[in-house]
Amino acid sequence: MGCGSTGAGAYNLFQMGAEFVHLLDLNKSIVKPVQTSLKKFSNKYKIHIGSLEKTNFSNNSLDFILCQG
């Protein structure tokens, strides 16, 4: 996980039919650019700021993790 500055991975997942995507990144400066990039999917994602090493996701709550870069 790590959505990067545009959320391109999430965009691709939506194009493949994802219903909802969680985006996680250490840097809070990604929020506005990602919101702009994913504007047409505004109710289908949530941005989380934090580390992959410590998340608030419960066990078995995600179908898979996509990590790019």
C-alpha positions as CSV (number, residue, x, y, z in Angstrom):
1,M,0.0,0.0,0.0
2,G,1.1,3.5,-0.6
3,C,-1.1,5.4,-3.0
4,G,1.5,7.9,-4.3
5,S,0.8,11.4,-5.4
6,T,-2.1,10.6,-7.8
7,G,-3.7,7.3,-6.7
8,A,-3.0,5.8,-10.1
9,G,-3.2,2.3,-8.6
10,A,-6.6,2.9,-7.2
11,Y,-7.8,4.4,-10.5
12,N,-6.7,1.2,-12.3
13,L,-8.5,-0.9,-9.7
14,F,-11.7,1.0,-10.3
15,Q,-11.3,0.5,-14.1
16,M,-11.1,-3.2,-13.4
17,G,-14.3,-3.1,-11.3
18,A,-13.3,-2.5,-7.7
19,E,-16.2,-1.5,-5.6
20,F,-14.2,0.3,-2.8
21,V,-10.5,1.0,-2.4
22,H,-8.5,2.0,0.7
23,L,-5.4,4.2,-0.1
24,L,-2.6,4.4,2.5
25,D,0.4,6.7,2.4
26,L,2.8,8.2,4.9
27,N,2.5,11.6,3.3
28,K,-0.6,13.7,3.9
29,S,0.3,16.0,1.0
30,I,-1.2,13.3,-1.4
31,V,-4.8,14.0,-0.2
32,K,-5.7,16.8,-2.6
33,P,-4.0,15.5,-5.7
34,V,-5.6,12.0,-5.1
35,Q,-9.0,13.6,-4.6
36,T,-8.6,15.4,-7.9
37,S,-7.5,12.3,-9.7
38,L,-10.3,10.1,-8.3
39,K,-13.1,12.7,-8.4
40,K,-15.5,10.5,-10.3
41,F,-15.0,7.8,-7.7
42,S,-15.6,10.1,-4.7
43,N,-17.8,7.8,-2.6
44,K,-15.8,4.7,-3.4
45,Y,-12.5,5.2,-1.6
46,K,-10.9,6.3,1.7
47,I,-7.5,7.9,2.1
48,H,-5.6,6.8,5.2
49,I,-2.4,8.5,6.4
50,G,0.0,6.3,8.2
51,S,2.5,3.4,8.0
52,L,1.9,0.0,6.5
53,E,3.6,-1.4,9.5
54,K,0.9,-0.2,11.9
55,T,-2.6,-0.1,10.4
56,N,-6.1,0.0,12.0
57,F,-7.4,-2.7,9.5
58,S,-8.6,-5.8,11.2
59,N,-7.3,-9.2,10.2
60,N,-8.9,-10.5,7.0
61,S,-10.7,-7.2,6.2
62,L,-9.0,-6.6,2.9
63,D,-9.3,-8.8,-0.2
64,F,-5.7,-8.0,-1.3
65,I,-3.0,-5.4,-1.2
66,L,-1.6,-3.7,-4.2
67,C,1.8,-2.1,-3.8
68,Q,3.4,-0.2,-6.7
69,G,6.8,1.4,-6.8
